[in-house]
């Protein structure tokens, strides 16, 4: 008998912008876990920036419990989470980038829900998340990471005991890769994801095309996505005329049916990735990946230069162009396409991913819950009422009087973290771990 049968899971997630890979994961893992005997309730946080009803129109789930931020304060968020968890009565809570979950769980354990477990879903290498692991070490029952570098970093940087760290990759649907004729075709380059220079180095793309142009390598570039640097990217690519096509945002099914094709080439220019799911999506359709040697590629051990993809140093646009030029050799292009497809079939299929998440969540449940300490982060006064009456009473008054902070951005309304990390020192440690 499936030991996960009737286990109740609550997933607390943002309802503002979620990175494409994280949202794709959530869309398939919720019904996938339900099919394996889990009773899954999604708890989307709600507010002015995190407008849950609109989010749920795009991403409907069978079981939902909204978590409203009625006053906008930290105390209000914690209380709202406590009410939602008391209402849904899960055995295990999985937090996706919502830090107040850990305080809510700690308090509920003090109030009698001693068996409630909580785990962090780690989908990226943000230094603040690893500081949160330290802060809430006596609260967290598990950390589940989608990249093997996350395992090493959670132990070495986050201070989490190895028995509480688990690996569960993201996964994709597989396409049949029939034989295909690439003779005489122009290289078709693809970019899919967020148009963001800081996180994705998206402005490397026009520089790569400039090098290809000088070398008279024929190409076209198709881009699917959106993001804060779209206007600058469009301007930088405007000189390439009709060879560049912006297609807007696409859902996973549209990408699979109209974007990724056997023998096309996906460019990944990111400095850091925790998958990347976009690579597995592309490879599953026979698209060849040309990728930066991003942080996270090492310990994961899947993308191998000249074996199933081509790799270039981060921000080395000359090397990226040279890798693309190699793929004018159609024999090499076809070999890498088939090798990438086989990699995903073995390691990153959707069923493999769902089984891994089900198994690791069960392992978290089988541990004795942590003996939490309430308020591992000392609450700071958020306004005059807090200073006059204390945080707890002030929140009660604020709620009764319907007073509310007006946050101007999603991260203020529902923070991902309260921690601060030394960015450069943190990255150096991550790079050292990934090389090891």
C-alpha positions as CSV (number, residue, x, y, z in Angstrom):
1,X,0.0,0.0,0.0
2,X,1.2,3.5,-0.8
3,X,2.5,5.0,2.5
4,X,1.6,8.5,1.3
5,X,-2.1,7.6,1.0
6,X,-4.2,10.3,2.7
7,X,-1.2,12.4,3.8
8,X,-2.1,16.0,3.8
9,X,0.2,18.5,2.2
10,X,-0.1,22.3,2.1
11,X,2.0,24.3,-0.4
12,X,2.4,28.0,0.4
13,X,3.4,29.9,-2.7
14,X,3.5,33.5,-4.0
15,X,0.7,34.6,-6.4
16,X,2.6,37.5,-7.9
17,X,5.3,36.8,-10.5
18,X,6.8,33.3,-10.2
19,X,9.9,32.4,-12.3
20,X,8.8,30.3,-15.2
21,X,10.5,27.1,-14.1
22,X,9.0,27.3,-10.5
23,X,5.5,27.9,-11.8
24,X,5.8,25.0,-14.3
25,X,6.9,22.8,-11.5
26,X,4.0,23.8,-9.3
27,X,1.5,23.2,-12.1
28,X,2.5,19.6,-12.6
29,X,3.7,18.6,-9.2
30,X,0.3,19.4,-7.4
31,X,-1.8,17.0,-9.6
32,X,1.1,14.6,-9.7
33,X,1.2,14.2,-6.0
34,X,-2.5,14.0,-5.7
35,X,-2.4,11.0,-8.1
36,X,0.0,9.4,-5.7
37,X,-2.3,9.6,-2.7
38,X,-1.4,13.0,-1.3
39,X,-4.2,15.4,-0.4
40,X,-2.7,18.7,-1.7
41,X,-4.0,22.1,-0.8
42,X,-2.3,25.2,-2.4
43,X,-2.2,28.2,-0.2
44,X,-1.5,31.2,-2.5
45,X,-0.7,34.3,-0.5
46,X,-3.0,37.3,-1.4
47,X,-2.8,41.0,-1.3
48,X,-2.5,44.1,-3.6
49,X,0.6,42.8,-5.4
50,X,-0.1,39.1,-4.9
51,X,-3.6,39.1,-6.3
52,X,-4.6,35.5,-5.9
53,X,-7.9,35.4,-7.9
54,X,-6.2,36.5,-11.0
55,X,-3.3,34.1,-10.4
56,X,-5.8,31.2,-9.9
57,X,-7.5,32.0,-13.2
58,X,-4.2,31.2,-14.9
59,X,-3.2,28.4,-12.6
60,X,-6.2,26.6,-11.2
61,X,-5.8,23.9,-8.5
62,X,-8.4,21.5,-7.1
63,X,-7.9,22.5,-3.4
64,X,-7.1,26.1,-2.5
65,X,-7.1,28.2,0.6
66,X,-6.2,31.9,0.2
67,X,-3.9,33.6,2.7
68,X,-4.8,37.3,2.8
69,X,-2.4,40.0,4.1
70,X,-5.1,42.2,5.6
71,X,-2.9,44.6,7.6
72,X,0.3,44.3,5.6
73,X,2.4,43.8,8.7
74,X,4.7,40.8,9.5
75,X,2.6,39.9,12.5
76,X,-0.5,40.0,10.3
77,X,1.1,37.7,7.7
78,X,2.1,35.2,10.4
79,X,-1.4,35.2,11.9
80,X,-3.0,34.8,8.4
81,X,-0.8,31.8,7.7
82,X,-1.6,30.3,11.1
83,X,-5.4,30.6,10.4
84,X,-5.0,29.0,7.0
85,X,-3.0,26.1,8.4
86,X,-5.4,25.6,11.2
87,X,-8.2,25.5,8.7
88,X,-6.5,23.0,6.3
89,X,-4.8,20.9,9.0
90,X,-1.9,19.5,6.9
91,X,0.6,17.0,8.1
92,X,3.3,18.8,6.2
93,X,3.8,22.4,4.9
94,X,6.0,23.1,1.9
95,X,7.1,26.7,1.6
96,X,7.9,28.2,-1.8
97,X,9.7,31.4,-1.1
98,X,7.4,32.6,1.7
99,X,9.6,33.1,4.8
100,X,6.7,33.8,7.3
101,X,5.6,30.2,7.0
102,X,8.4,29.1,9.4
103,X,7.3,31.4,12.2
104,X,3.7,30.4,11.7
105,X,4.6,26.7,12.1
106,X,6.7,27.4,15.2
107,X,3.8,29.1,16.9
108,X,1.3,26.4,15.9
109,X,3.5,23.7,17.4
110,X,3.4,25.7,20.7
111,X,-0.4,25.8,20.4
112,X,-0.8,22.0,20.2
113,X,0.1,21.0,16.6
114,X,3.3,19.4,17.7
115,X,3.3,17.0,14.8
116,X,3.2,19.6,12.1
117,X,6.2,19.4,9.8
118,X,7.6,22.1,7.5
119,X,10.0,22.0,4.6
120,X,11.7,24.5,2.3
121,X,11.4,24.1,-1.5
122,X,14.8,25.4,-2.8
123,X,14.6,26.4,-6.5
124,X,17.5,28.8,-6.6
125,X,20.8,30.0,-5.1
126,X,19.7,33.1,-3.3
127,X,22.1,33.8,-0.4
128,X,19.2,34.9,1.8
129,X,17.6,31.5,1.6
130,X,20.7,29.9,3.1
131,X,20.7,32.4,5.9
132,X,17.1,31.5,6.5
133,X,18.2,27.9,6.9
134,X,20.5,29.0,9.7
135,X,17.9,31.2,11.4
136,X,15.1,28.6,11.3
137,X,17.3,25.5,11.7
138,X,15.3,24.4,14.8
139,X,12.0,24.8,12.8
140,X,12.8,23.2,9.4
141,X,12.2,19.5,9.1
142,X,13.6,19.4,5.6
143,X,15.1,21.3,2.7
144,X,14.3,19.9,-0.8
145,X,16.5,21.2,-3.6
146,X,16.2,20.8,-7.4
147,X,20.0,20.9,-8.0
148,X,22.7,18.8,-6.3
149,X,24.7,22.0,-5.6
150,X,21.8,22.9,-3.2
151,X,22.5,19.7,-1.2
152,X,26.1,20.7,-0.6
153,X,25.3,24.4,0.0
154,X,22.4,23.6,2.5
155,X,24.9,21.6,4.6
156,X,28.0,23.8,4.3
157,X,26.4,27.2,4.2
158,X,22.9,26.7,5.6
159,X,24.1,24.5,8.5
160,X,21.3,22.0,7.9
161,X,22.0,18.4,9.0
162,X,22.5,16.2,5.9
163,X,19.7,13.9,7.0
164,X,17.2,16.7,6.5
165,X,18.4,17.7,3.0
166,X,16.8,16.0,0.0
167,X,17.1,16.2,-3.8
168,X,14.1,16.1,-6.2
169,X,14.6,17.5,-9.7
170,X,12.1,19.3,-11.9
171,X,10.8,17.3,-14.8
172,X,9.3,17.6,-18.3
173,X,7.1,15.7,-20.6
174,X,8.9,13.7,-23.2
175,X,8.5,13.9,-27.0
176,X,9.2,11.2,-29.4
177,X,12.4,12.1,-31.3
178,X,12.0,10.6,-34.8
179,X,14.7,10.9,-37.5
180,X,14.9,14.4,-38.9
181,X,16.6,15.9,-42.0
182,X,18.6,19.1,-41.3
183,X,20.4,19.4,-44.6
184,X,20.8,23.0,-45.7
185,X,18.9,24.5,-42.9
186,X,19.8,27.9,-41.4
187,X,20.7,27.7,-37.7
188,X,17.7,28.6,-35.7
189,X,18.6,30.0,-32.3
190,X,16.1,30.1,-29.4
191,X,15.8,32.0,-26.1
192,X,13.0,31.2,-23.7
193,X,12.6,32.8,-20.3
194,X,12.8,36.0,-18.4
195,X,14.3,39.0,-20.1
196,X,16.5,40.0,-17.2
197,X,20.1,41.1,-17.4
198,X,21.0,40.6,-13.7
199,X,19.7,37.0,-13.4
200,X,19.9,35.8,-17.0
201,X,22.5,38.0,-18.7
202,X,20.0,38.4,-21.5
203,X,22.0,41.3,-23.0
204,X,24.7,38.9,-24.0
205,X,22.4,37.8,-26.9
206,X,23.0,40.8,-29.2
207,X,26.7,40.6,-28.6
208,X,26.7,36.9,-29.6
209,X,24.8,37.7,-32.8
210,X,27.3,40.5,-33.6
211,X,30.1,38.0,-33.6
212,X,28.1,35.5,-35.7
213,X,27.4,38.3,-38.2
214,X,31.1,39.2,-38.5
215,X,31.9,35.5,-39.1
216,X,29.1,35.3,-41.7
217,X,27.4,32.5,-39.9
218,X,23.7,32.5,-41.1
219,X,21.2,32.4,-38.3
220,X,17.8,33.5,-37.0
221,X,16.8,34.1,-33.4
222,X,13.3,33.5,-31.9
223,X,12.6,34.7,-28.4
224,X,9.8,33.7,-26.0
225,X,9.3,35.5,-22.7
226,X,9.1,38.9,-21.1
227,X,10.8,40.8,-18.3
228,X,12.2,44.1,-17.0
229,X,14.9,44.5,-19.6
230,X,12.7,43.7,-22.6
231,X,12.8,47.3,-24.0
232,X,16.6,47.4,-23.9
233,X,16.9,44.0,-25.4
234,X,14.6,44.9,-28.3
235,X,16.6,48.0,-29.0
236,X,19.9,46.1,-29.0
237,X,18.5,43.5,-31.4
238,X,16.7,45.9,-33.7
239,X,19.7,46.1,-36.1
240,X,19.3,42.4,-37.0
241,X,15.9,43.1,-38.7
242,X,13.7,40.2,-39.6
243,X,16.3,37.6,-38.5
244,X,15.1,38.3,-34.9
245,X,11.5,37.5,-33.8
246,X,9.9,38.3,-30.4
247,X,7.0,35.9,-29.8
248,X,5.8,37.0,-26.3
249,X,5.2,34.7,-23.4
250,X,4.2,31.1,-24.1
251,X,2.9,28.4,-21.9
252,X,4.7,25.0,-21.7
253,X,2.4,23.3,-24.2
254,X,2.8,26.1,-26.8
255,X,6.6,26.0,-26.4
256,X,6.5,22.3,-27.0
257,X,4.3,22.4,-30.1
258,X,5.4,25.6,-31.8
259,X,8.8,26.7,-30.5
260,X,11.1,23.8,-29.7
261,X,11.8,21.7,-32.8
262,X,14.4,19.0,-33.5
263,X,17.7,20.6,-34.5
264,X,17.0,24.1,-33.2
265,X,19.5,25.6,-30.7
266,X,18.5,26.9,-27.3
267,X,20.8,29.6,-25.8
268,X,21.3,29.8,-22.0
269,X,23.4,32.8,-20.9
270,X,22.6,32.8,-17.2
271,X,25.3,33.1,-14.5
272,X,23.3,30.8,-12.1
273,X,20.6,28.2,-12.6
274,X,19.0,25.6,-10.3
275,X,17.9,23.3,-13.1
276,X,17.6,24.7,-15.6
277,X,14.1,23.4,-16.4
278,X,14.2,25.3,-19.7
279,X,17.2,23.0,-20.8
280,X,15.3,19.8,-20.0
281,X,12.2,21.2,-21.8
282,X,14.2,21.9,-24.9
283,X,16.2,18.7,-24.9
284,X,13.0,16.6,-24.6
285,X,12.0,18.0,-28.0
286,X,15.3,17.4,-29.7
287,X,16.5,21.0,-29.4
288,X,20.3,21.3,-28.8
289,X,21.5,23.3,-25.8
290,X,24.3,25.8,-26.0
291,X,24.8,27.0,-22.4
292,X,27.0,29.2,-20.2
293,X,29.0,27.3,-17.5
294,X,26.5,28.7,-15.0
295,X,26.7,28.2,-11.2
296,X,24.9,24.9,-10.6
297,X,26.2,23.0,-13.7
298,X,29.0,21.3,-11.8
299,X,27.6,19.1,-9.1
300,X,24.4,18.4,-11.0
301,X,26.7,16.7,-13.5
302,X,24.2,16.4,-16.4
303,X,25.2,19.0,-19.1
304,X,28.5,17.8,-20.6
305,X,30.3,19.8,-23.2
306,X,30.5,18.0,-26.6
307,X,28.6,15.0,-25.1
308,X,25.0,16.3,-24.9
309,X,25.4,20.0,-25.3
310,X,28.0,22.8,-25.9
311,X,29.3,24.9,-23.0
312,X,31.0,28.3,-22.9
313,X,32.3,30.5,-20.0
314,X,29.7,32.9,-18.5
315,X,29.6,36.2,-20.5
316,X,32.2,35.0,-23.0
317,X,30.2,35.9,-26.1
318,X,33.0,35.1,-28.5
319,X,33.1,31.5,-27.1
320,X,29.3,31.3,-27.3
321,X,29.4,32.3,-31.0
322,X,32.2,29.8,-31.7
323,X,30.1,27.0,-30.1
324,X,27.1,28.0,-32.2
325,X,29.2,28.1,-35.4
326,X,30.3,24.5,-34.7
327,X,26.7,23.4,-35.1
328,X,26.8,24.2,-38.8
329,X,28.0,20.6,-38.8
330,X,24.7,18.9,-39.1
331,X,26.1,15.5,-38.0
332,X,27.2,17.1,-34.7
333,X,23.9,18.9,-34.3
334,X,22.0,15.6,-34.7
335,X,24.2,13.7,-32.3
336,X,23.9,16.3,-29.6
337,X,20.1,16.5,-30.1
338,X,19.8,12.7,-29.6
339,X,22.1,12.7,-26.6
340,X,20.2,15.5,-24.9
341,X,16.9,13.7,-25.5
342,X,18.3,10.6,-23.9
343,X,19.6,12.5,-20.9
344,X,16.2,13.9,-20.1
345,X,14.5,10.6,-20.6
346,X,16.8,9.0,-18.0
347,X,17.0,11.8,-15.4
348,X,14.4,14.5,-15.9
349,X,11.1,13.0,-17.1
350,X,8.0,14.2,-15.4
351,X,7.2,10.9,-13.8
352,X,10.7,10.7,-12.4
353,X,10.3,14.2,-10.9
354,X,6.9,13.6,-9.3
355,X,8.1,10.3,-7.8
356,X,11.2,12.0,-6.4
357,X,9.1,14.7,-4.8
358,X,6.6,12.2,-3.4
359,X,9.4,10.1,-2.0
360,X,11.3,13.0,-0.4
361,X,8.2,14.6,1.1
362,X,7.4,11.2,2.7
363,X,10.9,11.1,4.1
364,X,10.3,14.4,5.8
365,X,7.1,13.1,7.3
366,X,8.8,10.1,8.7
367,X,11.2,12.1,10.8
368,X,10.3,13.3,14.2
369,X,9.3,17.0,13.9
370,X,11.7,19.6,15.0
371,X,11.4,21.0,18.6
372,X,10.8,24.6,17.4
373,X,11.5,27.7,19.3
374,X,9.1,30.5,18.7
375,X,10.3,33.8,17.3
376,X,13.7,32.8,16.0
377,X,13.6,36.2,14.3
378,X,12.9,38.9,16.9
379,X,9.9,41.0,15.6
380,X,10.8,44.7,15.1
381,X,8.3,47.4,15.6
382,X,6.7,48.3,12.3
383,X,5.0,51.5,13.3
384,X,3.8,53.7,16.2
385,X,1.2,51.2,17.3
386,X,3.9,48.6,17.7
387,X,6.1,50.9,19.7
388,X,3.2,52.0,21.9
389,X,1.5,48.7,22.6
390,X,3.9,46.0,21.5
391,X,3.7,43.9,18.3
392,X,1.0,41.5,19.3
393,X,-1.5,44.0,20.8
394,X,-0.8,46.5,18.1
395,X,-1.7,43.9,15.4
396,X,-5.0,43.2,17.1
397,X,-5.8,46.9,17.2
398,X,-4.7,47.4,13.6
399,X,-6.9,44.5,12.5
400,X,-9.9,45.8,14.5
401,X,-9.5,49.4,13.1
402,X,-8.8,48.0,9.5
403,X,-5.5,49.8,9.3
404,X,-3.1,48.6,6.6
405,X,0.4,49.2,5.3
406,X,0.5,49.8,1.6
407,X,3.4,48.0,0.2
408,X,4.6,49.1,-3.2
409,X,6.1,45.8,-4.4
410,X,5.5,42.1,-4.0
411,X,8.6,41.4,-1.9
412,X,7.4,43.9,0.7
413,X,3.9,42.6,0.9
414,X,5.0,38.9,1.2
415,X,8.8,38.8,1.7
416,X,10.9,35.9,0.4
417,X,13.3,36.4,3.3
418,X,14.3,38.7,6.2
419,X,17.9,37.7,6.0
420,X,20.9,39.5,4.5
421,X,23.8,37.7,2.9
422,X,27.3,38.8,1.8
423,X,26.8,38.4,-1.9
424,X,30.4,38.1,-3.1
425,X,31.5,35.8,-0.3
426,X,28.4,33.6,-0.7
427,X,29.0,33.3,-4.5
428,X,32.7,32.4,-3.9
429,X,31.7,29.6,-1.6
430,X,29.1,28.3,-4.0
431,X,31.5,28.3,-6.9
432,X,34.0,26.4,-4.7
433,X,31.4,23.8,-3.8
434,X,30.2,23.5,-7.5
435,X,33.8,22.8,-8.6
436,X,34.3,20.2,-5.9
